[in-house]
Amino acid sequence: MKPAPPAPSSLVARLRGLLGWEATIILLVFVALLAGALLSPDFLTASNLSFLTANFSEVALMALSMTLLVIVAEIDLSVASILGLCSSLLGVLWAAHVPMPLAIALTFVAGGLAGLLNGLLVTRLGLPSLAVTIGTLALYRGLAYALLGDRAIADFPAAYTNLGFGMVPGTQIPIPIALFLVLAILTTVLLHATAFGRGLYAIGANEVAARFAGLRVERVKLTLFVLSGLMAALAGVVYTFRFSSARADNATGFELGVIAAVLLGGVSIFGGRGSVVGAVAAVFLIGIINGALTIVDVSNEVLTIVTGLLLIGSVLVPNLLGRLRVARERRQPRGDAVS
């Protein structure tokens, strides 16, 4: 009896090892940049790319905390409403002559409390996060209108508005994007290089097993919801300073872009799988596509349709690829033939 010879390596398997989903998204980012350059000669200019990246900085910030939440099989659809609430609160506090550092601190407290309420409803009452955050989406937006109504508060100090649309000295990198990149690195380390991050994957993959392993599942999820609220508050501060305007309807609909970026980046809606790198690449991909379409005067309605299609594709394509992989593995010989 001779051992069976090793099966020849498959080209598809090699490519899958070298080009995962995240690498595919990164490749599509460069394709989108090339397509934008073909649509308009002004697309790849430093000033346009600077404006383009700044334009999705708030979505990028909220996508970081959303990535962690979706990995544990939860979701927060209220992030854009928390952003609007925090923006409104910041404007009201500034109009009441509250010193700006204190106003910003109170804005973060409000964002954290909003996230805490979401987390308590999910972890203490056992309610599904989808239903809870659909409800608080309306609640927090309503509170924003209760604070400001249809008014807009502007005239923020230049020293602070520069943080919203200024550039890192000596570069064309917007300050909000620089902040996002720093936080993205920290989130990547947290998720992929710490016991806490490994615990998130364990909870998302099998919550029951994670409990038996000693993980404090409710505490971890509560922490992530609070973090989501704080990140939305940060996005609210950035948004307010970038436009130098606090309004109750700020960032309406941004939750769609956040969810689309996270899922398109390869984070499984069922939990237990995904990476920060993929989510970051998807944020840039969606932002570049929208920027390229905007520069050729495509309407906002079409941009919304494109984002919706990307969201559907982000769920559909990985599912189809997974089914094809399972079907291919079933057709392959087991390699246990004997002679």
PAVOTOR-99699 format. One line per field, with one value per residue: residue number from 1; residue in three letters; x, y, z of N, C-alpha, C in turn. Coordinates in steps of 0.001 Angstrom, whole numbers. Atoms other than C-alpha are relative to their C-alpha. Last residue first. Layout:
BEGIN
pos (NUM|...)
code (ala|...)
n.px (X|...)
n.py (Y|...)
n.pz (Z|...)
ca.px (X|...)
ca.py (Y|...)
ca.pz (Z|...)
c.px (X|...)
c.py (Y|...)
c.pz (Z|...)
This chain:
BEGIN
pos (339|338|337|336|335|334|333|332|331|330|329|328|327|326|325|324|323|322|321|320|319|318|317|316|315|314|313|312|311|310|309|308|307|306|305|304|303|302|301|300|299|298|297|296|295|294|293|292|291|290|289|288|287|286|285|284|283|282|281|280|279|278|277|276|275|274|273|272|271|270|269|268|267|266|265|264|263|262|261|260|259|258|257|256|255|254|253|252|251|250|249|248|247|246|245|244|243|242|241|240|239|238|237|236|235|234|233|232|231|230|229|228|227|226|225|224|223|222|221|220|219|218|217|216|215|214|213|212|211|210|209|208|207|206|205|204|203|202|201|200|199|198|197|196|195|194|193|192|191|190|189|188|187|186|185|184|183|182|181|180|179|178|177|176|175|174|173|172|171|170|169|168|167|166|165|164|163|162|161|160|159|158|157|156|155|154|153|152|151|150|149|148|147|146|145|144|143|142|141|140|139|138|137|136|135|134|133|132|131|130|129|128|127|126|125|124|123|122|121|120|119|118|117|116|115|114|113|112|111|110|109|108|107|106|105|104|103|102|101|100|99|98|97|96|95|94|93|92|91|90|89|88|87|86|85|84|83|82|81|80|79|78|77|76|75|74|73|72|71|70|69|68|67|66|65|64|63|62|61|60|59|58|57|56|55|54|53|52|51|50|49|48|47|46|45|44|43|42|41|40|39|38|37|36|35|34|33|32|31|30|29|28|27|26|25|24|23|22|21|20|19|18|17|16|15|14|13|12|11|10|9|8|7|6|5|4|3|2|1)
code (ser|val|ala|asp|gly|arg|pro|gln|arg|arg|glu|arg|ala|val|arg|leu|arg|gly|leu|leu|asn|pro|val|leu|val|ser|gly|ile|leu|leu|leu|gly|thr|val|ile|thr|leu|val|glu|asn|ser|val|asp|val|ile|thr|leu|ala|gly|asn|ile|ile|gly|ile|leu|phe|val|ala|ala|val|ala|gly|val|val|ser|gly|arg|gly|gly|phe|ile|ser|val|gly|gly|leu|leu|val|ala|ala|ile|val|gly|leu|glu|phe|gly|thr|ala|asn|asp|ala|arg|ala|ser|ser|phe|arg|phe|thr|tyr|val|val|gly|ala|leu|ala|ala|met|leu|gly|ser|leu|val|phe|leu|thr|leu|lys|val|arg|glu|val|arg|leu|gly|ala|phe|arg|ala|ala|val|glu|asn|ala|gly|ile|ala|tyr|leu|gly|arg|gly|phe|ala|thr|ala|his|leu|leu|val|thr|thr|leu|ile|ala|leu|val|leu|phe|leu|ala|ile|pro|ile|pro|ile|gln|thr|gly|pro|val|met|gly|phe|gly|leu|asn|thr|tyr|ala|ala|pro|phe|asp|ala|ile|ala|arg|asp|gly|leu|leu|ala|tyr|ala|leu|gly|arg|tyr|leu|ala|leu|thr|gly|ile|thr|val|ala|leu|ser|pro|leu|gly|leu|arg|thr|val|leu|leu|gly|asn|leu|leu|gly|ala|leu|gly|gly|ala|val|phe|thr|leu|ala|ile|ala|leu|pro|met|pro|val|his|ala|ala|trp|leu|val|gly|leu|leu|ser|ser|cys|leu|gly|leu|ile|ser|ala|val|ser|leu|asp|ile|glu|ala|val|ile|val|leu|leu|thr|met|ser|leu|ala|met|leu|ala|val|glu|ser|phe|asn|ala|thr|leu|phe|ser|leu|asn|ser|ala|thr|leu|phe|asp|pro|ser|leu|leu|ala|gly|ala|leu|leu|ala|val|phe|val|leu|leu|ile|ile|thr|ala|glu|trp|gly|leu|leu|gly|arg|leu|arg|ala|val|leu|ser|ser|pro|ala|pro|pro|ala|pro|lys|met)
n.px (-343|-1079|-40|-297|-1434|-489|-258|-1414|-331|717|-657|-1262|306|468|-1145|-823|698|-64|-1359|-130|826|-683|-1200|265|568|-901|-1113|536|404|-1223|-461|879|-333|-1293|230|658|-1027|-787|842|-78|882|1036|1355|637|-763|359|1311|-140|-699|917|1059|-576|-232|1298|590|-635|348|1350|-85|-643|967|1045|-592|20|-1219|-183|-951|-1112|-991|325|1170|1203|454|-179|-1370|-796|322|-405|-1461|-482|268|-815|-1388|-57|-109|-1392|-247|1150|-378|-1358|19|587|1389|679|1448|232|964|-339|-1105|399|968|-714|-861|867|395|-1190|-163|986|-526|-1104|550|684|-1038|-459|1061|-38|-1160|349|934|-713|-864|828|599|1118|75|-221|-1437|-623|393|-766|-1345|141|177|851|52|726|1406|585|219|1081|1278|274|405|1334|946|261|-1225|-803|756|936|-789|-585|1069|255|-1156|72|963|-581|-1066|572|544|-1177|-478|886|-193|930|818|1368|563|-950|-1004|-1203|-923|-1397|-334|930|-167|-1171|460|635|-989|-826|-1348|-887|-947|-1294|-930|-1396|-1074|-500|1068|-262|-1016|505|965|-770|-609|1051|233|-1095|-31|1050|-268|-787|773|973|-641|-300|1243|599|-592|-902|666|-60|1362|748|-648|-386|1198|787|-618|97|1412|287|-477|862|1264|-218|-183|1301|807|-465|467|1395|12|-418|1088|1031|-498|-17|-1337|-792|-1286|211|886|-800|-934|772|454|-1184|-368|984|-228|-1209|304|842|-801|-837|873|176|-1225|289|534|483|13|941|1350|661|-766|503|1343|-91|-686|1014|712|-964|-187|1038|-168|-1178|375|916|-736|537|1451|611|-200|749|1410|86|-88|1245|1074|-145|-767|-1174|331|-204|-1434|-325|1212|498|-921|246|1252|-270|-822|896|812|-859|-254|1115|-184|-1093|552|864|-881|-533|1034|1222|965|-687|-894|819|480|-1127|-336|1037|-271|937|575|-615|806|698|-803|453|772|-797|858)
n.py (902|912|1233|1147|303|-39|1336|399|699|1272|918|445|925|1258|660|574|1178|1067|554|814|1186|966|564|1043|1187|369|799|1308|680|486|1150|1130|481|684|1289|852|377|1075|1193|678|-474|1010|-536|-60|-930|-1391|-264|35|-1204|-1132|177|-312|-1438|-651|394|-765|-1413|-181|-11|-1264|-1083|93|-350|-1463|-696|-1329|-91|938|-69|1024|-482|813|354|1413|294|112|1279|1113|91|467|1439|687|50|888|1376|464|1070|877|1408|336|991|1260|145|1032|-114|-1164|-850|16|-921|-1360|-465|-231|-1176|-1171|-324|-558|-1350|-840|-244|-965|-1315|-447|-444|-1297|-959|-327|-862|-1317|-640|-334|-1151|-1202|-383|-801|-1366|-998|-287|1113|-78|-1100|505|961|-713|883|1329|-33|-303|1175|1035|-474|267|1421|183|-575|1014|28|282|1101|1143|507|642|1210|1004|436|798|1269|851|339|977|1308|538|368|1264|1116|372|-653|975|-180|1069|469|-950|251|1041|-343|-35|724|1430|454|409|1317|953|470|-596|653|-933|-80|-811|387|-998|-248|-251|-1070|-971|-660|-1023|-1032|-844|-842|-1048|-961|-713|-1019|-849|-1136|-867|-639|-1173|-1061|-653|-578|-1320|17|-405|1057|441|244|970|1244|622|540|1200|1098|382|791|1357|546|386|1204|1128|303|642|1383|683|360|1080|1227|395|625|1294|1072|89|993|-547|-377|-1163|-1138|-364|-615|-1328|-858|-338|-958|-1254|-597|-452|-1187|-1082|-456|-806|-1293|-807|-1338|-826|-1262|-1099|-1053|299|737|1221|1016|435|807|1247|901|627|717|1363|864|95|814|1399|376|240|1217|70|-702|814|1247|-295|-482|1181|751|-735|63|-1128|428|907|-659|-231|-1426|-807|41|-783|-1414|-348|-56|-1195|-1152|-9|-522|-1417|-767|-65|-951|-1339|-299|-379|-1331|-994|177|-1077|-1277|-288|-309|-1373|-923|-30|-775|-1412|-658|-1248|-1197|-592|-1238|-1191|-708|-1208|-1218|-1190)
n.pz (1104|-349|788|-862|-17|-1390|-567|36|1254|29|-927|606|1096|-590|-615|1060|529|-995|29|1203|-177|-869|628|991|-646|-1089|503|390|-1228|-640|773|-281|-1351|82|662|-989|-975|610|33|-1294|-1062|-232|-226|1325|823|-302|592|1455|442|-125|1006|1313|97|135|1272|1076|-200|542|1470|392|-200|1014|1295|104|-400|567|1098|-66|-1056|-997|-727|137|-1347|-312|-404|1221|631|-865|-52|1303|95|-1008|455|1168|-492|-4|960|208|216|426|1082|-460|414|-779|-138|-863|701|1426|279|-360|994|1261|-210|-77|1371|642|-550|682|1338|-98|-300|1208|924|-512|289|1427|265|-544|923|1239|-274|-142|1275|-498|500|-1039|-77|-701|-1413|-598|-303|-1096|-1265|-806|607|1256|-292|-659|1010|866|-646|222|1394|145|-456|-1439|-757|541|500|-1007|-1057|581|44|-1376|-436|716|-703|-1309|235|328|-1248|-799|564|-395|-1405|-928|-716|478|837|994|493|-791|453|208|1427|841|-265|757|1330|-69|-498|1118|58|-958|-635|687|-794|217|-61|1351|959|962|-425|-1192|434|698|-1032|-572|992|-81|-1276|10|1168|-491|-882|880|600|-963|-387|1196|246|1164|1230|990|303|-1239|-887|668|554|-1104|-541|976|44|-1198|236|1047|-635|-790|908|602|-1043|-98|1220|-247|-990|681|899|-826|-517|990|613|-721|-463|-1402|19|445|-1069|-1074|416|59|-1370|-507|712|-577|-1356|92|569|-1115|-850|665|-73|-514|1082|-557|958|-365|484|-1089|-249|921|-374|-1216|331|553|-1117|-842|502|-577|-1453|-292|248|-1088|-1243|-616|128|-1133|-1197|104|-258|-1373|-867|108|-661|-1454|-532|-763|-1096|-1291|-219|-99|70|1369|831|-274|676|1439|225|-103|1218|1074|-301|546|1455|216|-210|1143|1101|-280|282|-746|216|213|-1107|-1151|134|-175|-1425|-692|262|905|-533|544|1068|-361|278|1192|-293|103|0)
ca.px (-3361|-5133|-7221|-7501|-7152|-10654|-11470|-12815|-16547|-17513|-14802|-16135|-19703|-18461|-16438|-19383|-21637|-19122|-18724|-22502|-22706|-19746|-21499|-24974|-24227|-21856|-23859|-26983|-25045|-23321|-26730|-28001|-24963|-25501|-29196|-28280|-25810|-28527|-30845|-28054|-27864|-24855|-23052|-19848|-17892|-20610|-20194|-16468|-17033|-19668|-17338|-14421|-16434|-17753|-14241|-12692|-15175|-14698|-10941|-11520|-13998|-11619|-8702|-10841|-11437|-14281|-15757|-17565|-20884|-23961|-23668|-20199|-17578|-16169|-15526|-18821|-20547|-18793|-19018|-22715|-23536|-21830|-23299|-26831|-26328|-25579|-29271|-29616|-26110|-27264|-31053|-31083|-28675|-25339|-23305|-19636|-19733|-16566|-17055|-20477|-19434|-16327|-18322|-20994|-18379|-16963|-20475|-20968|-17711|-18930|-22227|-20473|-18129|-21162|-22589|-19250|-19015|-22526|-21569|-18494|-20428|-23178|-20686|-18510|-16288|-15775|-15282|-18806|-20085|-18071|-19512|-23017|-22121|-20727|-18969|-19760|-18737|-15503|-14653|-15167|-13065|-10155|-10379|-10315|-7353|-5404|-3674|-6398|-9248|-7388|-4491|-6905|-8872|-5681|-4706|-8202|-8120|-4940|-6384|-9607|-7729|-5736|-9028|-10529|-7396|-7679|-4506|-3148|151|2513|369|-2435|-5282|-8282|-11937|-13210|-10292|-10326|-13851|-12324|-9808|-12288|-14727|-18286|-20442|-23289|-26503|-29266|-32920|-35601|-36222|-33043|-33345|-36622|-35367|-32328|-34583|-36635|-33468|-32552|-35937|-36270|-32918|-33713|-36515|-34513|-31744|-33863|-35329|-31935|-30331|-32701|-34089|-32569|-33726|-30320|-28027|-30044|-31939|-28833|-26664|-28962|-29253|-25466|-24986|-27173|-25328|-21968|-23184|-24520|-21258|-19343|-21463|-20844|-17074|-17485|-19498|-16879|-14074|-16261|-17044|-20847|-22160|-25776|-25340|-22364|-24454|-27267|-24849|-23106|-26482|-27611|-24413|-24772|-28365|-27433|-24545|-26785|-29252|-26484|-25471|-29005|-28740|-26466|-25836|-25051|-23454|-20263|-18397|-21194|-20397|-16658|-17168|-19707|-17010|-14777|-17627|-18560|-15241|-15415|-18968|-17813|-14769|-16796|-16484|-12955|-11856|-13404|-12134|-8560|-8960|-10192|-7349|-4677|-5898|-7030|-10564|-9743|-9223|-12796|-14456|-11183|-9638|-12696|-12356|-8712|-9605|-12401|-9973|-7563|-10318|-11361|-7910|-8347|-11737|-10158|-7390|-10013|-11865|-8709|-6137|-3052|-4739|-7632|-5182|-3403|-6689|-7807|-4509|-5103|-2214|-1755|-3039|-303|453|-1545|425|1440|0)
ca.py (1049|3377|6441|8898|12075|13311|14072|17624|17942|18745|21378|23051|23167|24678|27304|28152|28574|30874|32914|33343|34524|36849|38378|38815|40699|43324|43337|44507|47295|48245|48449|50702|52982|53225|54055|56780|58244|58165|60173|62635|63525|62806|66037|64566|65435|63809|60429|60379|61502|58832|56159|57529|57603|54074|52741|54748|53368|49895|50060|51050|48193|45661|46815|46748|43040|40566|37393|36294|37978|37140|40401|39198|41924|41768|45430|45632|44881|47664|50209|49536|49825|53227|54495|53566|55119|58426|58892|62251|63545|66906|67187|68845|71530|72798|74694|75417|72827|71051|72145|70554|67408|66939|67379|64978|62424|62562|62066|59116|57658|58097|56394|53469|53167|52994|50245|48420|48574|47161|44308|43478|43661|41414|38823|38612|35865|32813|30149|28896|32348|32297|28865|30308|33349|31314|33073|36622|36053|34323|37077|39700|37678|37700|41487|41633|39243|41754|41894|41784|43847|46303|46678|47368|49807|51737|51868|53010|55666|57130|56942|58642|61511|62034|61941|64578|66786|66748|65506|68005|68249|70762|71212|68621|70284|72240|71360|70210|71150|74574|74969|74923|77753|79623|79872|78764|81280|78858|77686|76484|76603|74191|72786|73120|71087|69287|68605|66816|64957|63695|62479|60654|58951|58034|56242|55031|52898|51517|50991|48750|46701|45895|45436|42610|42972|40944|43372|43815|43417|45019|47719|48441|48792|51219|53319|53270|54427|57447|58021|57965|60435|62774|62580|63319|66425|67452|67327|69371|72018|72100|72695|75298|77451|77575|80810|79574|79600|77272|74900|74896|74254|71395|69880|70037|68346|65705|64981|64829|62442|60347|60227|59076|56344|55026|51943|50174|46505|43280|40009|40412|41284|43742|45752|45886|47066|49654|51202|51790|52639|55665|57355|56566|57891|61145|61400|60938|64474|64911|62217|63992|67445|66183|64161|67296|69473|66921|66516|63019|64052|67183|65318|64002|60688|58928|60056|58780|55396|55211|56066|53481|50823|51775|51337|48095|46664|47559|45806|42692|42765|42802|39867|37784|37945|35935|32940|33037|33288|30163|28294|29266|28086|24733|22905|19395|16726|15058|11496|8797|6762|3365|0)
ca.pz (-4601|-2239|-2923|-50|-2097|-1183|-4809|-5395|-6139|-2541|-2317|-5466|-4072|-798|-2663|-4927|-1902|-222|-3386|-3603|3|-457|-3521|-2017|1195|-203|-3437|-1623|82|-3175|-4848|-2068|-2369|-6133|-5650|-3157|-5629|-8310|-6070|-5309|-8998|-11231|-12091|-13589|-10428|-8358|-10045|-9329|-5754|-5155|-6512|-4492|-1269|-1792|-2431|408|2916|1426|2013|5653|6142|4595|6728|9885|9412|9073|10522|13684|13044|10953|8969|7999|7727|4196|3487|1599|4897|6788|3972|3313|7024|7262|3988|5045|8494|6774|5947|7688|8407|9822|10052|13476|12324|13644|11056|10494|7693|8811|12429|12711|10828|12996|16204|14972|13897|17417|18796|16443|17759|21329|20537|18873|21862|24151|21949|22010|25806|26143|23827|25906|29165|27838|26560|29645|28211|30420|27759|28470|27521|24291|23458|23726|21630|18766|15869|16938|20531|19512|17022|19723|22169|19761|19786|23584|23658|21600|18207|15561|16979|19206|16755|13895|16046|16873|13199|12228|14957|13474|9953|11072|12710|9514|7599|9917|9481|5701|3964|1412|3278|4899|7995|8203|6364|7602|7035|10422|12659|11006|12369|15844|15561|13385|16294|15431|13611|12845|14468|12173|13105|11904|15374|17399|20597|19869|16354|17792|20222|17277|15568|18774|19047|15354|15262|18784|17386|14472|17027|19211|16358|14812|18228|19090|22633|25463|28155|29767|26757|23956|25861|27927|24825|23064|26224|26616|23034|23714|26989|25184|22581|25273|27225|24010|23471|27084|26413|23230|25077|27866|25346|23546|26582|27066|25573|25250|21448|21930|24028|21471|18602|20396|21261|17645|16438|19149|18113|14424|15102|17353|14456|12104|14566|15142|12932|15409|14632|16502|15393|17478|14256|13460|16580|15937|12370|13545|15751|12730|10325|12460|11686|7973|7660|9286|6990|3808|2433|3737|1290|-1695|-731|-484|-3655|-5439|-4143|-4996|-8567|-9538|-10551|-12546|-15827|-15533|-16389|-17214|-13919|-12073|-13768|-12696|-9103|-9171|-10432|-7649|-5056|-6764|-6032|-2368|-2395|-3918|-1331|1419|-139|-203|-2925|-2044|-463|-2900|-5749|-4572|-4118|-7621|-9071|-7392|-5858|-7188|-4817|-2817|-3953|-2182|294|-1031|0)
c.px (331|265|1174|-22|357|1481|637|173|1427|339|-683|709|1278|-292|-395|1199|809|-673|152|1380|114|-796|751|1272|-100|-498|928|1126|-554|-325|1280|418|-863|390|1289|-272|-592|1090|757|-846|170|-820|-1088|-1494|-532|689|-431|-1325|142|649|-983|-1046|536|176|-1336|-617|571|-488|-1370|79|576|-1001|-1050|534|-187|1279|69|1031|1136|1034|-410|-1127|-1337|-378|228|1455|784|-251|455|1511|531|-177|901|1430|69|133|1417|326|-1198|171|1392|23|-520|-1468|-531|-1497|-287|-934|316|1089|-386|-944|732|786|-897|-313|1215|70|-971|580|1065|-603|-622|1076|362|-1101|31|1120|-397|-925|742|861|-797|-722|-1252|-52|322|1504|656|-350|848|1367|-91|-134|-938|-163|-824|-1486|-673|-310|-1184|-1327|-313|-516|-1431|-980|-219|1216|878|-669|-923|814|511|-1076|-228|1152|-148|-926|668|1087|-570|-435|1248|459|-953|209|-925|-951|-1361|-507|995|1109|1120|829|1444|378|-913|273|1161|-498|-573|1016|846|1401|803|940|1361|880|1341|1138|576|-1187|78|981|-600|-917|822|532|-1102|-164|1067|34|-1025|473|778|-855|-834|519|265|-1262|-585|487|968|-707|-39|-1409|-796|489|315|-1264|-801|510|-215|-1451|-291|405|-984|-1275|194|103|-1358|-773|424|-607|-1433|-43|348|-1164|-1048|579|108|1379|749|1285|-296|-836|845|922|-747|-388|1202|368|-941|346|1202|-343|-816|896|749|-898|-165|1191|-245|-432|-551|84|-1048|-1482|-600|762|-502|-1363|67|615|-1082|-705|961|138|-1021|179|1162|-463|-919|683|-595|-1504|-604|128|-814|-1445|-79|25|-1308|-1157|24|881|1217|-147|299|1492|300|-1252|-455|881|-340|-1255|290|748|-931|-743|848|137|-1104|280|1079|-583|-809|904|528|-1000|-1290|-964|671|867|-850|-465|1160|317|-1005|374|-841|-696|691|-743|-770|879|-357|-861|891)
c.py (-1380|-893|-850|-1313|-1174|-336|125|-1392|-496|-802|-1367|-996|-528|-1030|-1335|-746|-666|-1273|-1133|-643|-939|-1276|-953|-670|-1158|-1218|-467|-915|-1390|-756|-588|-1257|-1204|-561|-809|-1389|-917|-470|-1189|-1265|-803|430|-1074|301|84|973|1450|306|65|1297|1173|-139|409|1509|712|-347|849|1430|245|98|1340|1130|-19|429|1498|631|1430|106|-992|-57|-986|561|-716|-403|-1427|-333|-200|-1341|-1217|-184|-556|-1510|-746|-139|-997|-1441|-544|-1033|-937|-1512|-340|-1068|-1360|1|-1180|244|1294|899|54|1006|1454|581|350|1285|1232|401|684|1435|843|325|1076|1386|515|577|1398|985|440|994|1390|720|439|1235|1289|605|694|1444|1099|203|-1119|162|1082|-550|-951|609|-929|-1366|-37|221|-1229|-1030|450|-396|-1443|-202|516|-1116|-16|-374|-1199|-1290|-618|-765|-1311|-1087|-545|-914|-1360|-944|-422|-1057|-1394|-602|-470|-1351|-1121|-495|736|-995|439|-1091|-644|890|-206|-1201|405|-13|-831|-1482|-459|-455|-1409|-1039|-629|600|-664|889|-70|943|-607|1018|146|344|1199|1069|724|1126|1118|927|942|1114|1086|842|1132|892|1214|960|631|1251|1181|778|670|1399|-55|333|-1082|-521|-313|-1037|-1352|-693|-635|-1302|-1133|-456|-915|-1438|-584|-496|-1308|-1188|-403|-765|-1464|-710|-463|-1185|-1293|-474|-727|-1312|-1237|-62|-944|481|501|1281|1210|465|730|1422|931|456|1083|1318|709|576|1293|1138|498|916|1372|949|1443|905|1244|1115|968|-234|-803|-1309|-1132|-532|-921|-1350|-959|-711|-802|-1438|-964|-187|-916|-1451|-433|-314|-1276|-190|658|-819|-1290|282|386|-1236|-778|684|-80|1160|-317|-954|654|172|1495|855|18|898|1472|406|179|1307|1212|33|629|1492|831|156|1069|1404|332|488|1415|1089|-324|1173|1349|310|398|1442|943|114|878|1470|668|1240|1252|563|1258|1216|714|1202|1236)
c.pz (548|-1209|412|-773|886|98|1367|582|-41|-1252|1|908|-639|-1091|605|581|-1107|-489|998|-90|-1197|214|930|-506|-985|767|1095|-478|-299|1287|588|-738|369|1363|-63|-570|1075|961|-578|27|1287|1218|37|139|-1420|-931|235|-690|-1512|-476|40|-1097|-1363|-157|-229|-1350|-1129|181|-618|-1520|-436|111|-1099|-1363|-153|509|-522|-1095|-163|1118|1088|844|-122|1405|445|314|-1284|-676|805|14|-1315|-109|965|-498|-1154|464|-7|-1087|-130|-96|-518|-1079|463|-400|808|182|765|-805|-1493|-334|260|-1050|-1289|191|-26|-1441|-607|512|-818|-1372|79|203|-1298|-916|512|-381|-1460|-262|477|-969|-1253|235|121|-1204|536|-473|1011|146|804|1481|664|413|1191|1394|759|-627|-1277|283|612|-1076|-842|634|-312|-1422|-128|333|1507|856|-314|-463|1046|1038|-573|35|1408|392|-682|758|1304|-176|-223|1329|741|-542|430|1431|959|674|-540|-907|-961|-555|1023|-424|-276|-1465|-893|232|-869|-1365|60|454|-1112|-128|1125|820|-665|799|-366|-26|-1398|-897|-932|492|1195|-465|-624|1076|490|-1040|14|1274|-56|-1138|470|826|-1116|-696|938|362|-1229|-332|-1168|-1296|-1062|-264|1256|1008|-641|-517|1124|590|-999|19|1175|-330|-1023|670|746|-956|-568|1077|9|-1207|280|964|-726|-871|843|532|-895|-648|938|660|1414|-23|-391|1127|1091|-395|26|1409|510|-683|621|1362|-60|-464|1239|821|-647|-70|437|-1153|687|-1039|538|-316|1146|185|-900|407|1207|-378|-498|1152|875|-466|604|1503|366|-158|1137|1325|590|9|1234|1281|43|379|1468|890|-47|713|1521|464|869|1174|1345|233|6|-170|-1454|-840|209|-772|-1491|-217|2|-1335|-1106|304|-647|-1489|-234|118|-1249|-1130|214|-366|719|-81|-127|1209|1191|-60|269|1485|727|-175|-1062|514|-510|-1196|347|-228|-1291|377|0)
